[in-house]
Amino acid sequence: MTPEPSNNPAAGGVLIAIGAIGGAMVGLFLGEPTKGFLLGIGAGIGMAIAIWVIDRRR
């Protein structure tokens, strides 16, 4: 018998959280914490979507 391939989905939610926190920290240093927070969330969502698309193709 051959073992079935694992069908565990990858999680990308941590990327959204890291993006939000990291963006806010960078924004604090640049004097625009809200802008950094929003850009960080956008980048995290983009990476999470990329992981989702790659995982769906597996």
Secondary structure, DSSP 4 states (H G I P E B T S, - for coil): -PPPPP-PPP--HHHHHHHHHHHHHHHHHHT-HHHHHHHHHHHHHHHHHHHHHHHHH-
